[in-house]
Amino acid sequence: MNKKKLIGMAVACVTLGVVLAAVAGGCPPNDDAGVVFADASLEAVIRESIGIREGPIHAPNMRQLTMLDAYQKGISDLTGLEHATRVDMLDLGANEISDISPLANLTGLVDLNLGSNEISNVSPLANLTSLIDLNLGDNQIGDLSPLANLINLGVLDLRANQISDVSPLANLTNLRFLHLGDNQISDISPLANLTNLLLLRLGANQIDDIRPLVDNPGLGPGKIVDLRDNPLSEESINEHIPALQARGVTVEY
């Protein structure tokens, strides 16, 4: 068989492979194509982290990232970060981020800081079930339903948002530290099942009835509950808080 015929067969095989891949659900990823960043500040911090000062960054380079510290770097667009599929620690706090969709498939994330940004939609986090520590404080979040399946969370910071409904948190029973201060919460009954809580911050909300905390059997010696700046009812102040204190709970109110 001559060389020209061999080359033709090889090209045909490659073409067939691409067609089959497309039929199966899309074209295969092109690791040779350079990663496109829409935000120069994000690109700069990634270049520093992976040690590529100049030239294109390819998808395999992005897979070298296991952690990224991009705290307060003036980042507004996360495009390109979707290629960092092996990252497990990501600090994006104190930036100007509103769209977090590039994080949707970073399923290896364990520690994620998105505090002090401009985020309202957290649905891209719905499948990040490996998360243990999640900071979403000081954003514009109202709907917590995308977090309902993040059952491995141990630390969750949701302070200073626009939250009124905490029912999506009811099954996050591994939570040890939960910060819900400075929101619009009045009904805390979904928290009655969070029996592993060590620290619960509920200050600056609209809570009057804290009976669900008394109903939480996990709240006992050494646990801390912050209820400051709430319109607590007389029953909560005169009955429920003393009941918690009698169990060894430190109640701040």
Wavefront OBJ file of the C-alpha trace (Angstrom):
o trace
v 0.000 0.000 0.000
v 1.464 3.380 -0.985
v 2.023 6.289 1.381
v -0.690 8.443 -0.189
v -3.311 5.754 0.359
v -2.251 5.305 4.006
v -2.628 9.027 4.671
v -6.070 9.003 3.059
v -7.187 6.123 5.292
v -5.900 7.888 8.405
v -7.798 11.078 7.557
v -10.953 9.051 6.941
v -10.622 7.339 10.328
v -10.186 10.652 12.127
v -13.167 12.132 10.264
v -15.309 9.105 11.130
v -14.317 9.421 14.791
v -15.378 13.062 14.878
v -18.690 12.248 13.202
v -19.415 9.418 15.636
v -18.555 11.654 18.580
v -20.862 14.360 17.274
v -23.689 11.850 16.815
v -23.119 10.548 20.351
v -23.598 13.962 21.888
v -21.278 16.613 20.561
v -17.817 17.192 19.198
v -14.870 16.035 21.307
v -13.020 18.731 23.239
v -10.089 20.278 21.444
v -7.234 20.344 23.932
v -5.058 22.063 21.324
v -7.281 25.138 21.231
v -6.236 27.945 23.542
v -8.498 28.718 26.501
v -10.324 32.010 26.015
v -10.568 34.345 29.008
v -12.983 37.254 28.930
v -11.462 38.832 32.033
v -7.847 39.978 32.023
v -7.645 39.907 35.817
v -8.736 36.267 35.961
v -6.275 35.357 33.218
v -3.459 37.094 35.097
v -4.046 35.233 38.358
v -4.345 31.921 36.528
v -1.125 32.555 34.584
v 0.641 33.261 37.863
v -0.765 30.100 39.431
v 0.222 27.725 36.623
v 3.491 29.460 35.731
v 2.695 30.358 32.122
v 3.600 34.013 31.694
v 3.144 34.272 27.917
v 1.571 32.427 25.033
v -1.636 30.431 24.889
v -3.007 28.487 27.832
v -4.436 25.116 26.839
v -7.058 22.978 28.553
v -4.453 20.511 29.911
v -2.670 23.467 31.548
v -5.909 24.409 33.302
v -6.231 20.870 34.620
v -3.017 21.427 36.571
v -4.924 23.782 38.872
v -5.975 22.221 42.150
v -6.380 25.505 44.030
v -6.712 29.154 43.056
v -6.526 32.234 45.258
v -8.239 35.045 43.352
v -9.454 37.045 46.328
v -10.143 40.730 45.617
v -8.656 40.790 42.123
v -11.313 42.884 40.368
v -12.684 39.869 38.499
v -16.121 40.157 36.881
v -16.193 37.321 34.305
v -15.282 33.673 35.042
v -15.215 32.502 31.416
v -12.314 30.069 30.954
v -12.412 28.761 34.501
v -14.687 25.923 33.370
v -11.545 24.144 32.124
v -10.103 23.892 35.658
v -11.844 20.572 36.195
v -9.458 19.358 38.908
v -9.646 22.394 41.175
v -10.809 21.653 44.724
v -10.203 25.005 46.469
v -11.326 28.243 44.872
v -11.289 31.672 46.503
v -13.167 34.261 44.445
v -14.244 36.445 47.332
v -14.499 40.250 47.144
v -14.745 40.543 43.366
v -17.441 41.810 40.961
v -18.896 38.474 39.874
v -22.563 38.008 39.021
v -22.566 34.991 36.664
v -21.102 31.796 38.171
v -22.159 29.415 35.373
v -18.526 28.500 34.489
v -18.342 26.739 37.867
v -21.217 24.360 37.097
v -19.076 21.337 36.191
v -16.257 21.812 38.689
v -17.549 18.864 40.694
v -14.302 18.326 42.580
v -14.704 21.600 44.482
v -14.516 21.133 48.244
v -13.910 24.723 49.403
v -15.504 27.632 47.530
v -15.506 31.293 48.542
v -17.848 33.560 46.580
v -18.485 36.031 49.372
v -18.801 39.769 48.663
v -19.766 39.620 45.008
v -22.924 40.451 43.012
v -24.459 36.982 42.770
v -28.207 36.382 42.756
v -28.504 33.036 40.938
v -26.761 30.072 42.597
v -28.230 27.351 40.352
v -24.795 26.548 38.820
v -23.796 25.173 42.235
v -26.560 22.565 42.311
v -24.359 19.618 41.293
v -21.267 20.521 43.314
v -22.038 17.863 45.898
v -18.418 17.516 47.090
v -18.553 20.981 48.655
v -17.786 21.054 52.372
v -17.140 24.775 52.898
v -19.212 27.335 50.950
v -19.177 31.108 51.451
v -21.929 33.064 49.686
v -22.136 35.898 52.180
v -22.760 39.503 51.113
v -24.418 38.875 47.764
v -27.963 39.278 46.380
v -29.262 35.739 46.849
v -32.912 35.050 47.591
v -33.531 31.504 46.323
v -31.634 28.757 48.162
v -33.285 25.808 46.404
v -30.193 24.979 44.260
v -28.287 24.245 47.485
v -30.752 21.611 48.699
v -28.658 18.618 47.579
v -25.284 19.835 48.875
v -25.539 17.383 51.751
v -21.804 17.273 52.480
v -21.685 20.930 53.497
v -20.226 21.485 56.940
v -19.769 25.262 56.729
v -22.250 27.569 54.982
v -22.100 31.370 55.090
v -25.177 33.141 53.733
v -25.016 36.363 55.709
v -26.184 39.652 54.182
v -28.337 38.399 51.345
v -32.078 38.608 50.555
v -33.143 35.299 52.063
v -36.553 34.721 53.595
v -37.096 30.983 52.974
v -34.571 28.604 54.564
v -36.506 25.393 53.837
v -33.960 24.222 51.209
v -31.453 23.856 54.068
v -33.587 21.367 56.003
v -31.711 18.260 54.841
v -28.178 19.652 55.136
v -27.691 17.717 58.352
v -23.890 17.766 58.218
v -23.821 21.516 58.774
v -21.732 22.541 61.774
v -21.419 26.291 61.117
v -24.338 28.187 59.580
v -24.414 31.964 59.191
v -27.782 33.431 58.184
v -27.399 36.850 59.777
v -28.689 40.040 58.156
v -31.419 38.548 55.975
v -35.253 38.591 55.964
v -35.928 35.329 57.779
v -38.902 34.885 60.090
v -39.606 31.129 59.988
v -36.713 28.985 61.264
v -38.618 25.697 61.571
v -36.512 24.042 58.801
v -33.482 24.341 61.103
v -34.927 21.954 63.697
v -33.320 18.947 61.964
v -29.801 20.385 61.768
v -28.624 18.454 64.793
v -24.876 18.776 64.146
v -24.779 22.554 64.402
v -22.048 23.973 66.617
v -22.562 27.635 65.711
v -25.760 29.178 64.362
v -25.898 32.878 63.556
v -29.371 34.332 62.999
v -28.815 37.961 64.012
v -30.558 40.857 62.263
v -33.549 38.996 60.861
v -37.310 39.063 61.539
v -37.511 36.100 63.911
v -39.925 36.132 66.808
v -40.520 32.420 67.507
v -37.441 30.324 68.299
v -39.312 27.199 69.374
v -37.715 25.233 66.456
v -34.341 25.661 68.167
v -35.710 24.113 71.345
v -37.016 21.274 69.161
v -33.526 20.693 67.775
v -32.112 17.913 69.996
v -28.569 18.596 68.815
v -28.406 22.003 70.458
v -26.737 21.293 73.772
v -23.585 21.984 75.803
v -20.965 24.082 74.026
v -23.235 25.110 71.136
v -23.709 28.809 70.285
v -26.797 30.550 68.893
v -26.781 34.232 67.934
v -30.253 35.827 67.983
v -29.313 39.482 68.369
v -31.363 42.176 66.636
v -34.518 40.123 66.148
v -38.083 40.970 67.309
v -38.169 38.034 69.732
v -41.515 37.280 71.359
v -41.949 37.275 75.124
v -42.346 33.500 74.960
v -39.012 33.188 73.165
v -37.259 35.434 75.683
v -38.892 34.103 78.832
v -39.276 30.415 77.977
v -37.368 29.204 74.945
v -34.061 30.975 75.569
v -33.919 29.797 79.216
v -34.722 26.262 78.007
v -31.754 26.368 75.628
v -29.491 27.832 78.271
v -30.513 25.089 80.692
v -29.205 22.584 78.129
v -25.831 24.343 78.027
v -26.387 26.391 74.870
v -24.821 29.849 74.769
v -27.535 32.190 73.479
v -26.663 35.713 72.372
v -29.680 38.025 72.203
l 1 2 3 4 5 6 7 8 9 10 11 12 13 14 15 16 17 18 19 20 21 22 23 24 25 26 27 28 29 30 31 32 33 34 35 36 37 38 39 40 41 42 43 44 45 46 47 48 49 50 51 52 53 54 55 56 57 58 59 60 61 62 63 64 65 66 67 68 69 70 71 72 73 74 75 76 77 78 79 80 81 82 83 84 85 86 87 88 89 90 91 92 93 94 95 96 97 98 99 100 101 102 103 104 105 106 107 108 109 110 111 112 113 114 115 116 117 118 119 120 121 122 123 124 125 126 127 128 129 130 131 132 133 134 135 136 137 138 139 140 141 142 143 144 145 146 147 148 149 150 151 152 153 154 155 156 157 158 159 160 161 162 163 164 165 166 167 168 169 170 171 172 173 174 175 176 177 178 179 180 181 182 183 184 185 186 187 188 189 190 191 192 193 194 195 196 197 198 199 200 201 202 203 204 205 206 207 208 209 210 211 212 213 214 215 216 217 218 219 220 221 222 223 224 225 226 227 228 229 230 231 232 233 234 235 236 237 238 239 240 241 242 243 244 245 246 247 248 249 250 251 252 253
